[in-house]
Protein backbone atom coordinates (compact mmCIF):
# COMPACT_ATOMS: atom_id res chain seq x y z
CA UNK A 1 0.00 0.00 0.00
CA UNK A 2 2.79 2.39 0.89
CA UNK A 3 4.49 1.59 -2.40
CA UNK A 4 1.34 2.45 -4.33
CA UNK A 5 0.89 5.73 -2.49
CA UNK A 6 4.52 6.68 -3.08
CA UNK A 7 4.15 6.06 -6.80
CA UNK A 8 1.16 8.40 -7.18
CA UNK A 9 3.10 11.69 -6.81
CA UNK A 10 5.82 10.51 -9.16
CA UNK A 11 3.21 9.58 -11.79
CA UNK A 12 1.53 12.96 -11.47
CA UNK A 13 4.97 14.56 -11.59
CA UNK A 14 5.76 12.81 -14.87
CA UNK A 15 2.40 13.83 -16.40
CA UNK A 16 2.85 17.54 -15.65
CA UNK A 17 2.42 19.85 -18.62
CA UNK A 18 5.43 21.14 -20.54
CA UNK A 19 5.06 24.68 -19.22
CA UNK A 20 4.81 23.38 -15.64
CA UNK A 21 7.99 21.36 -16.15
CA UNK A 22 9.70 24.40 -17.68
CA UNK A 23 8.77 26.53 -14.67
CA UNK A 24 10.08 23.82 -12.33
CA UNK A 25 13.40 23.77 -14.19
CA UNK A 26 13.55 27.57 -14.24
CA UNK A 27 13.12 27.75 -10.46
CA UNK A 28 16.27 25.68 -10.01
CA UNK A 29 18.36 28.34 -11.78
CA UNK A 30 19.11 31.12 -9.32
CA UNK A 31 20.58 33.45 -11.91
CA UNK A 32 17.45 33.25 -14.06
CA UNK A 33 15.20 33.82 -11.04
CA UNK A 34 17.28 36.83 -10.00
CA UNK A 35 16.99 38.20 -13.53
CA UNK A 36 13.22 37.64 -13.50
CA UNK A 37 12.86 39.47 -10.18
CA UNK A 38 14.87 42.47 -11.40
CA UNK A 39 12.93 42.60 -14.68
CA UNK A 40 9.62 42.55 -12.77
CA UNK A 41 10.99 45.30 -10.50
CA UNK A 42 11.80 47.49 -13.51
CA UNK A 43 8.34 46.80 -14.95
CA UNK A 44 6.76 47.88 -11.66
CA UNK A 45 8.90 51.04 -11.62
CA UNK A 46 7.81 51.89 -15.16
CA UNK A 47 4.15 51.19 -14.40
CA UNK A 48 4.07 53.27 -11.22
CA UNK A 49 6.48 56.01 -12.31
CA UNK A 50 4.02 58.89 -11.62
CA UNK A 51 3.70 57.76 -8.01
CA UNK A 52 7.33 56.72 -7.42
CA UNK A 53 9.09 59.77 -8.88
CA UNK A 54 9.58 62.40 -6.14
CA UNK A 55 9.73 65.30 -8.65
CA UNK A 56 8.58 66.21 -12.13
CA UNK A 57 11.30 64.75 -14.40
CA UNK A 58 11.42 67.86 -16.61
CA UNK A 59 11.13 70.46 -13.86
CA UNK A 60 14.25 72.60 -13.59
CA UNK A 61 15.66 74.35 -10.53
CA UNK A 62 18.40 76.90 -11.10
CA UNK A 63 19.22 76.85 -7.39
CA UNK A 64 20.06 73.13 -7.48
CA UNK A 65 22.32 72.78 -10.52
CA UNK A 66 24.56 69.68 -10.39
CA UNK A 67 23.74 69.17 -6.74
CA UNK A 68 25.35 66.09 -5.17
CA UNK A 69 23.10 63.32 -3.79
CA UNK A 70 21.51 64.26 -0.48
CA UNK A 71 18.27 63.73 1.48
CA UNK A 72 16.28 65.94 -0.91
CA UNK A 73 17.72 64.48 -4.13
CA UNK A 74 18.85 60.89 -3.56
CA UNK A 75 20.56 60.61 -6.97
CA UNK A 76 21.56 64.27 -7.19
CA UNK A 77 20.54 66.74 -9.89
CA UNK A 78 21.70 67.37 -13.45
CA UNK A 79 23.12 70.38 -15.28
CA UNK A 80 19.86 72.36 -15.17
CA UNK A 81 18.66 71.24 -11.75
CA UNK A 82 16.40 68.33 -12.70
CA UNK A 83 16.12 65.46 -10.22
CA UNK A 84 18.17 62.52 -11.53
CA UNK A 85 16.15 59.90 -9.61
CA UNK A 86 12.90 61.08 -11.17
CA UNK A 87 14.43 61.06 -14.63
CA UNK A 88 15.85 57.56 -14.14
CA UNK A 89 12.42 56.31 -13.02
CA UNK A 90 10.63 57.85 -15.99
CA UNK A 91 13.43 56.75 -18.33
CA UNK A 92 12.59 53.16 -17.41
CA UNK A 93 9.38 53.53 -19.39
CA UNK A 94 11.20 54.56 -22.55
CA UNK A 95 13.70 51.70 -22.32
CA UNK A 96 11.15 48.97 -21.59
CA UNK A 97 8.73 50.34 -24.17
CA UNK A 98 11.48 50.39 -26.79
CA UNK A 99 12.51 46.84 -25.93
CA UNK A 100 9.03 45.31 -25.94
CA UNK A 101 7.62 47.20 -28.93
CA UNK A 102 10.75 46.70 -31.04
CA UNK A 103 10.80 42.95 -30.43
CA UNK A 104 7.05 42.76 -31.09
CA UNK A 105 7.64 44.39 -34.48
CA UNK A 106 10.42 41.90 -35.19
CA UNK A 107 8.16 38.97 -34.28
CA UNK A 108 5.23 40.23 -36.35
CA UNK A 109 7.48 40.63 -39.39
CA UNK A 110 9.92 37.79 -38.87
CA UNK A 111 7.67 34.86 -37.97
CA UNK A 112 5.41 34.91 -41.09
CA UNK A 113 8.38 35.48 -43.39
CA UNK A 114 10.36 32.70 -41.70
CA UNK A 115 7.36 30.35 -41.89
CA UNK A 116 7.02 31.06 -45.60
CA UNK A 117 10.70 30.46 -46.24
CA UNK A 118 10.92 27.25 -44.26
CA UNK A 119 7.55 25.76 -45.17
CA UNK A 120 7.36 26.63 -48.86
CA UNK A 121 11.04 26.13 -49.69
CA UNK A 122 12.27 26.36 -53.25
CA UNK A 123 12.43 29.75 -54.92
CA UNK A 124 10.64 31.50 -52.04
CA UNK A 125 13.14 30.16 -49.53
CA UNK A 126 16.09 31.10 -51.70
CA UNK A 127 14.86 34.65 -52.29
CA UNK A 128 14.06 35.31 -48.63
CA UNK A 129 17.34 33.78 -47.47
CA UNK A 130 19.41 35.99 -49.78
CA UNK A 131 17.58 39.13 -48.62
CA UNK A 132 18.11 38.12 -44.99
CA UNK A 133 21.80 37.48 -45.65
CA UNK A 134 22.10 40.96 -47.13
CA UNK A 135 20.56 42.52 -44.02
CA UNK A 136 22.70 40.44 -41.68
CA UNK A 137 25.82 41.57 -43.51
CA UNK A 138 25.27 44.99 -41.94
CA UNK A 139 25.82 45.21 -38.14
CA UNK A 140 22.56 45.47 -36.21
CA UNK A 141 23.29 48.79 -34.50
CA UNK A 142 24.65 50.44 -37.67
CA UNK A 143 21.49 49.44 -39.55
CA UNK A 144 19.29 50.75 -36.71
CA UNK A 145 21.14 54.08 -36.69
CA UNK A 146 20.77 54.41 -40.47
CA UNK A 147 17.04 53.64 -40.38
CA UNK A 148 16.44 55.96 -37.42
CA UNK A 149 18.30 58.78 -39.19
CA UNK A 150 16.20 58.19 -42.32
CA UNK A 151 12.89 58.12 -40.42
CA UNK A 152 13.70 61.08 -38.17
CA UNK A 153 14.54 61.51 -34.49
CA UNK A 154 11.76 60.27 -32.17
CA UNK A 155 11.17 57.34 -29.85
CA UNK A 156 8.53 55.88 -32.18
CA UNK A 157 10.86 55.94 -35.18
CA UNK A 158 13.67 54.51 -33.05
CA UNK A 159 11.46 51.56 -32.07
CA UNK A 160 10.53 50.96 -35.71
CA UNK A 161 14.19 51.13 -36.75
CA UNK A 162 15.27 48.70 -34.03
CA UNK A 163 12.39 46.32 -34.80
CA UNK A 164 13.11 46.23 -38.52
CA UNK A 165 16.85 45.81 -37.91
CA UNK A 166 16.27 42.80 -35.63
CA UNK A 167 13.76 41.13 -37.97
CA UNK A 168 16.33 39.11 -40.00
CA UNK A 169 17.41 37.28 -36.83
CA UNK A 170 13.85 36.07 -36.22
CA UNK A 171 13.37 35.19 -39.90
CA UNK A 172 16.45 32.97 -39.88
CA UNK A 173 15.58 31.36 -36.54
CA UNK A 174 11.97 30.66 -37.57
CA UNK A 175 13.07 29.24 -40.92
CA UNK A 176 15.58 26.88 -39.30
CA UNK A 177 13.05 25.64 -36.74
CA UNK A 178 10.36 25.12 -39.39
CA UNK A 179 12.72 23.06 -41.55
CA UNK A 180 13.36 20.76 -38.56
CA UNK A 181 9.71 20.45 -37.55
CA UNK A 182 7.92 20.15 -40.90
CA UNK A 183 9.21 16.59 -41.47
CA UNK A 184 7.70 15.31 -38.21
CA UNK A 185 4.99 12.65 -38.36
CA UNK A 186 2.23 14.86 -36.98
CA UNK A 187 2.87 17.43 -39.74
CA UNK A 188 2.74 14.70 -42.38
CA UNK A 189 -0.49 13.39 -40.87
CA UNK A 190 -2.02 16.86 -40.91
CA UNK A 191 -1.03 17.25 -44.55
CA UNK A 192 -2.47 13.82 -45.39
CA UNK A 193 -5.95 14.70 -44.08
CA UNK A 194 -6.06 17.72 -46.39
CA UNK A 195 -5.15 20.70 -44.21
CA UNK A 196 -3.91 23.76 -46.09
CA UNK A 197 -0.20 24.66 -45.80
CA UNK A 198 -0.91 27.83 -43.84
CA UNK A 199 -3.23 26.01 -41.44
CA UNK A 200 -0.50 23.45 -40.85
CA UNK A 201 2.09 26.19 -40.40
CA UNK A 202 0.14 28.23 -37.85
CA UNK A 203 -1.81 25.44 -36.14
CA UNK A 204 0.80 22.70 -35.87
CA UNK A 205 4.26 24.04 -36.70
CA UNK A 206 4.27 27.43 -34.96
CA UNK A 207 3.24 26.16 -31.48
CA UNK A 208 6.07 23.62 -31.60
CA UNK A 209 8.74 26.22 -32.38
CA UNK A 210 7.55 28.73 -29.75
CA UNK A 211 10.23 27.87 -27.17
CA UNK A 212 13.30 29.09 -29.13
CA UNK A 213 11.36 32.15 -30.26
CA UNK A 214 10.56 33.04 -26.64
CA UNK A 215 14.20 32.67 -25.65
CA UNK A 216 15.39 34.78 -28.58
CA UNK A 217 12.76 37.42 -27.81
CA UNK A 218 14.03 37.76 -24.25
CA UNK A 219 17.61 38.20 -25.42
CA UNK A 220 16.49 40.57 -28.19
CA UNK A 221 14.80 42.87 -25.65
CA UNK A 222 18.16 43.30 -23.93
CA UNK A 223 19.76 44.22 -27.26
CA UNK A 224 16.89 46.61 -28.02
CA UNK A 225 17.38 48.40 -24.69
CA UNK A 226 21.03 49.01 -25.56
CA UNK A 227 20.08 50.10 -29.08
CA UNK A 228 17.48 52.58 -27.77
CA UNK A 229 19.99 54.03 -25.32
CA UNK A 230 22.53 54.34 -28.14
CA UNK A 231 20.06 56.08 -30.46
CA UNK A 232 18.97 58.45 -27.68
CA UNK A 233 22.61 59.16 -26.89
CA UNK A 234 23.09 60.17 -30.52
CA UNK A 235 19.91 62.28 -30.53
CA UNK A 236 17.91 59.86 -32.69
CA UNK A 237 15.66 58.39 -29.98
CA UNK A 238 13.66 59.95 -27.16
CA UNK A 239 13.84 63.71 -27.61
CA UNK A 240 14.61 66.19 -24.79
CA UNK A 241 13.26 67.18 -22.38
CA UNK A 242 11.57 63.76 -22.11
CA UNK A 243 13.77 61.50 -19.94
CA UNK A 244 15.76 58.66 -21.47
CA UNK A 245 18.77 56.83 -20.11
CA UNK A 246 20.68 57.35 -23.33
CA UNK A 247 20.06 61.09 -23.51
CA UNK A 248 20.95 61.38 -19.81
CA UNK A 249 24.32 59.79 -20.55
CA UNK A 250 24.81 62.16 -23.46
CA UNK A 251 24.29 65.12 -21.14
CA UNK A 252 26.43 63.60 -18.39
CA UNK A 253 29.49 63.05 -20.60
CA UNK A 254 30.45 66.72 -20.23
CA UNK A 255 30.35 66.57 -16.42
CA UNK A 256 32.02 63.25 -15.61
CA UNK A 257 34.58 64.82 -13.29
CA UNK A 258 32.43 67.47 -11.61
CA UNK A 259 29.13 65.54 -11.37
CA UNK A 260 29.76 61.78 -11.88
CA UNK A 261 26.35 60.85 -10.43
CA UNK A 262 24.73 62.15 -13.61
CA UNK A 263 26.29 59.25 -15.53
CA UNK A 264 26.42 56.58 -12.81
CA UNK A 265 22.69 56.07 -12.27
CA UNK A 266 21.43 55.84 -15.87
CA UNK A 267 24.46 53.72 -16.77
CA UNK A 268 23.84 51.40 -13.85
CA UNK A 269 20.16 51.13 -14.80
CA UNK A 270 21.03 50.08 -18.34
CA UNK A 271 23.54 47.55 -17.00
CA UNK A 272 21.09 45.98 -14.55
CA UNK A 273 18.18 45.77 -16.99
CA UNK A 274 20.26 44.28 -19.82
CA UNK A 275 22.01 41.84 -17.49
CA UNK A 276 18.67 40.72 -16.04
CA UNK A 277 17.14 40.04 -19.45
CA UNK A 278 20.25 38.08 -20.48
CA UNK A 279 20.18 36.00 -17.29
CA UNK A 280 16.47 35.35 -17.79
CA UNK A 281 17.02 34.40 -21.43
CA UNK A 282 19.80 31.96 -20.55
CA UNK A 283 17.58 30.40 -17.89
CA UNK A 284 14.65 30.10 -20.29
CA UNK A 285 16.89 28.45 -22.86
CA UNK A 286 17.66 25.65 -20.39
CA UNK A 287 14.15 25.53 -18.91
CA UNK A 288 12.40 25.22 -22.29
CA UNK A 289 14.81 22.58 -23.56
CA UNK A 290 12.85 19.28 -23.55
CA UNK A 291 16.10 17.35 -23.09
CA UNK A 292 16.58 18.92 -19.66
CA UNK A 293 15.19 17.20 -16.58
MOFENNOR-V531705 format. One record per residue. N is the residue number from 0. RES is the residue in one small letter. PSI is psi in degrees with one decimal (* if undefined). OMEGA is omega as a letter, one per 40 degrees, with the letter a starting at -180 (NA if undefined). Layout:
BEGIN
N RES PSI OMEGA
N RES PSI OMEGA
END
This chain:
BEGIN
0 x -43.8 i
1 x -37.2 i
2 x -39.8 i
3 x -44.8 i
4 x -35.9 i
5 x -26.6 a
6 x -18.2 a
7 x -48.7 i
8 x -39.6 a
9 x -34.2 i
10 x -44.7 i
11 x -37.1 i
12 x -40.7 a
13 x -23.3 a
14 x 6.7 i
15 x 149.1 a
16 x 162.7 a
17 x -35.8 i
18 x -33.0 i
19 x -42.1 i
20 x -37.7 i
21 x -42.3 i
22 x -38.2 i
23 x -39.5 i
24 x -36.5 a
25 x -37.3 a
26 x -21.2 i
27 x -7.3 a
28 x 103.9 a
29 x -37.6 i
30 x -42.6 i
31 x -40.7 i
32 x -41.2 i
33 x -42.4 i
34 x -41.2 i
35 x -42.4 a
36 x -44.2 a
37 x -40.3 i
38 x -44.9 i
39 x -35.2 i
40 x -44.1 i
41 x -38.1 i
42 x -42.1 i
43 x -40.6 i
44 x -43.2 i
45 x -39.8 a
46 x -37.4 a
47 x 25.4 a
48 x -42.4 a
49 x -27.8 a
50 x -24.9 a
51 x -33.4 a
52 x 125.6 a
53 x -20.4 a
54 x 165.7 i
55 x 126.4 a
56 x -16.2 a
57 x 6.0 i
58 x 127.8 a
59 x 156.3 i
60 x 106.7 a
61 x -10.4 i
62 x -0.9 a
63 x 43.6 a
64 x 127.9 i
65 x 49.4 i
66 x 131.4 a
67 x 157.1 i
68 x 133.8 i
69 x -168.0 a
70 x -31.4 a
71 x -37.1 a
72 x 95.4 a
73 x -36.5 a
74 x 7.8 a
75 x -172.1 i
76 x 166.2 a
77 x -161.8 a
78 x -16.0 i
79 x 23.5 i
80 x 14.7 i
81 x 145.0 a
82 x 121.2 a
83 x -38.9 i
84 x -44.8 i
85 x -39.1 a
86 x -35.3 i
87 x -42.0 i
88 x -48.0 i
89 x -29.7 i
90 x -22.6 i
91 x -37.2 i
92 x -46.3 a
93 x -42.6 a
94 x -46.7 a
95 x -40.2 i
96 x -43.8 i
97 x -42.5 a
98 x -49.0 a
99 x -47.0 a
100 x -42.0 a
101 x -45.0 a
102 x -34.3 i
103 x -41.2 i
104 x -43.7 i
105 x -40.4 i
106 x -44.0 a
107 x -33.3 i
108 x -42.4 a
109 x -38.3 a
110 x -51.0 i
111 x -39.5 a
112 x -42.3 i
113 x -37.9 i
114 x -43.0 i
115 x -43.6 a
116 x -46.8 a
117 x -34.4 a
118 x -37.8 a
119 x -36.7 i
120 x -161.7 i
121 x -137.4 a
122 x -40.3 a
123 x -46.5 i
124 x -44.4 a
125 x -43.0 a
126 x -47.7 a
127 x -41.5 a
128 x -40.1 i
129 x -38.3 i
130 x -42.0 i
131 x -41.6 i
132 x -38.3 i
133 x -41.3 i
134 x -41.4 a
135 x -17.3 i
136 x -21.7 i
137 x 130.1 i
138 x 143.1 a
139 x -50.6 a
140 x -37.6 i
141 x -41.8 i
142 x -40.5 i
143 x -41.2 i
144 x -42.9 a
145 x -44.3 i
146 x -40.6 i
147 x -38.7 i
148 x -36.3 i
149 x -40.9 a
150 x -29.4 a
151 x 151.6 a
152 x 114.8 i
153 x 159.7 i
154 x -38.8 i
155 x -47.7 i
156 x -34.4 i
157 x -41.6 i
158 x -41.3 i
159 x -44.1 a
160 x -44.0 i
161 x -42.9 a
162 x -45.4 i
163 x -39.2 a
164 x -31.9 a
165 x -9.1 a
166 x -43.2 a
167 x -31.6 i
168 x -42.8 a
169 x -32.9 i
170 x -47.8 a
171 x -42.4 i
172 x -46.1 i
173 x -43.9 i
174 x -46.6 a
175 x -41.3 i
176 x -38.8 i
177 x -41.1 i
178 x -37.0 i
179 x -37.5 a
180 x -31.6 a
181 x -10.7 i
182 x 2.8 i
183 x 158.3 a
184 x -39.0 a
185 x -29.8 i
186 x -42.4 i
187 x -38.7 i
188 x -40.5 i
189 x -37.2 i
190 x -36.5 a
191 x -31.8 a
192 x 3.0 i
193 x 15.3 i
194 x 145.2 i
195 x 155.4 a
196 x -40.5 a
197 x -32.9 i
198 x -41.2 i
199 x -42.1 a
200 x -46.8 a
201 x -26.8 a
202 x -33.1 a
203 x -39.4 a
204 x -50.9 a
205 x -45.8 i
206 x -26.9 a
207 x -3.3 i
208 x 13.7 a
209 x -36.2 a
210 x -53.2 i
211 x -29.5 i
212 x -37.5 i
213 x -44.2 i
214 x -46.7 a
215 x -34.7 i
216 x -41.6 i
217 x -45.0 i
218 x -33.3 a
219 x -31.5 i
220 x -41.1 i
221 x -43.9 i
222 x -35.8 a
223 x -35.3 i
224 x -44.3 i
225 x -41.0 a
226 x -42.1 i
227 x -42.5 i
228 x -39.2 i
229 x -44.1 i
230 x -40.0 i
231 x -36.5 i
232 x -35.9 a
233 x -1.8 a
234 x 14.7 a
235 x -0.2 a
236 x -130.0 i
237 x 129.5 a
238 x 139.4 i
239 x 149.5 e
240 x 5.6 i
241 x 136.8 a
242 x 138.1 i
243 x 140.6 a
244 x -38.8 a
245 x -44.6 i
246 x -30.9 i
247 x -39.1 i
248 x -35.2 i
249 x -41.7 i
250 x -38.9 a
251 x -20.2 a
252 x -23.3 i
253 x -5.8 a
254 x 30.6 a
255 x -41.0 a
256 x -40.0 a
257 x -28.9 a
258 x 69.6 a
259 x -24.3 a
260 x -21.7 i
261 x -29.2 i
262 x -29.3 a
263 x -48.7 a
264 x -46.5 i
265 x -35.8 i
266 x -41.9 i
267 x -36.3 i
268 x -44.2 i
269 x -44.9 a
270 x -47.8 a
271 x -43.0 a
272 x -44.6 a
273 x -43.5 i
274 x -41.7 a
275 x -43.3 i
276 x -37.8 i
277 x -42.7 i
278 x -42.7 i
279 x -41.4 i
280 x -41.8 i
281 x -40.4 i
282 x -40.7 i
283 x -34.7 i
284 x -41.1 i
285 x -39.6 a
286 x -34.5 a
287 x -0.4 i
288 x 115.7 a
289 x -16.6 i
290 x -15.4 i
291 x 150.6 i
292 x * NA
END
